[in-house]
Amino acid sequence: MSIKETVSAARSCWTTGDGAESDVVISSRVRVARNLAEFPFPHQLSDESAEQVIQAVSLAVNNTADQGIGILEMTGMGELTPVERQILVEKHLISPDLLENYKNKAVVLNNDESVSIMINEEDHLRLQCLLPGLQLHEAWHRLSSIDDVLEKTLDYAFDEKLGYLTACPTNVGTGIRASLMLHLPGLALVNQISGVLSTVSKLGFAVRGLYGEGTEATGNLFQISNQITLGQTEEDIIAGMVSVARQIIASERSARQALFKERREHMEDRVGRAWGILKHAGIVTSEEAMKLFSDLRLGRDLNIIDLIPPDLITELMIMTRPAFLLKMSGKDLSPFERDVQRAKLIREKLA
Amino acid sequence: MECERCKQRPATVHLTQIINNQKKTMNLCEPCAREFQTENFGFLPQMNLHNLLAGLFHHQLTNPFGQQGIQQAVSEGEICPRCGLSERRFAQQGLLGCGECYSKFGDKLEPVFRRIHGNNRHTGKVPERTGGKVKITNQINKLKNSLKEAVEREEFELAAQFRDQIKELEKKLGGEENACVN
């Protein structure tokens, strides 16, 4: 898939609804931070050296052909329009940080968009693998083999004692951040979400909203990720995440079952209302959309409603974000026009 | 006052932003303020790891007596010879400047690692090429343990095998070191 196709389609590898435990786990992400030994970290780089870093990675990417890791394509951030850049953020393929000072930055994508490499973000390379459902081990294996192939060409900043050196000491060592996007409407409805999440954070995992650090959880979507990167192996970190995730999944499922058994009419009403509003509303804010998508998703997982293909809700989540609406309508939209456009798009997709 | 973004609802949220000493005030309605905040990540209060971390490091830098003169003398702290990052800047931004900073500020970073990670030693993946030596050292350490255990169990034949393997690896390590010098 070329970059132009990537920014035109909401669909991505992680939105397909495949993967294990996909009734609770929307997606699994693993990223590692790597730096080149011969350059200062990105925030200390001159424009000229930043370009040299991009060149070095570009060379390494070209050397990956025929290495069994698929086709990688690099795009300078400056080659994209502001809307296209924002779409990459909305598709979770890059972080918002890559938009700042974008001329010195680049992104590498593979053909199914499961792997992306950000260049000159906080570290020279941020490799990430994003897959649907609970697939952290698979994501790490894919990422690690790409990392190995790139390392044949690139000299990484690595220290015997401290491991991979990173701009921020919170990433030093393995440089790994594994995270899961979880849909937890059941726990939210039975008012147990804060209890569960505070337990998770006591175990050394961070809990965040959908769009990363400092964002609020909308549509009952939560991100959990590891904090410790030094002193444990990558496999141990991932195994720890998976075992915590399994417990959250189990409690979310039992909350849903209890709700379905004891408050069936309420649940059916809730899902039916969401369906009705989404199919007929003329103005929908992004916040309302996320809330209704959550109800719809819950309805599908509880078999209250079965008309919706599994990937459609996730795709709609992306399609109804501001930059995507802008791209599709081909002109600037005021917030009000956006809400109208959003409602129209949802009606069409659910028809 | 109407919201300056949607120009529809009354402005109830007044946001003040200071970037590079330039003060900017925005008058927004609640829905717009919320949207604005999710779109502009930099706008949220910077209560993130970087700042907490910088605080941790800064704590060690701060002179407990707080005397002006002494404060001044240590204000920039040590400076990394390679990238020019000063301790003070690290304390402000929470980011190191280059790989060399880790050895330059090593002693002071140690407690920071312990606080964040509860550990100060990497045990994970080692890069194939750049970390070749580390890989061998790790192997040698593992074999030395096995050797000790074998001796304790009085399995001397096995112990001899381990000893030979260690010798072999040490030779390889020595060879690589020489190669580096040349």
Interface residues (C-beta under 8 A of the other chain):
Chain A: N35 A37 F39 P40 F41 H43 Q44 P96 D97 E100 E122 S144 D147 D148 E151 K152 D155 Y156 A157 F158 D159 E160 K161 L162 G163 Y164 L165 A167 C168 P169 T170 V172 G173 T174 I176 Y211 G212 E213 G214 T215 E216 Q227 I228 T229 L230 G231 Q232 T233 E234 T285 S286 E287 P322 S334 P335 F336
Chain B: R5 C6 Q8 P31 C32 R34 E35 T38 E39 F41 G42 L44 P45 M47 N48 L49 H50 L53 R82 C83 G84 L85 Q93 G94 L95 L96 G97 C98 G99 Y102 S103 L109 V112 F113 I116 H117 G118 N119 N120 R121 H122 T123 G124 K125 V126 P127 E128 R129 T130 G131 K133 V134 T137
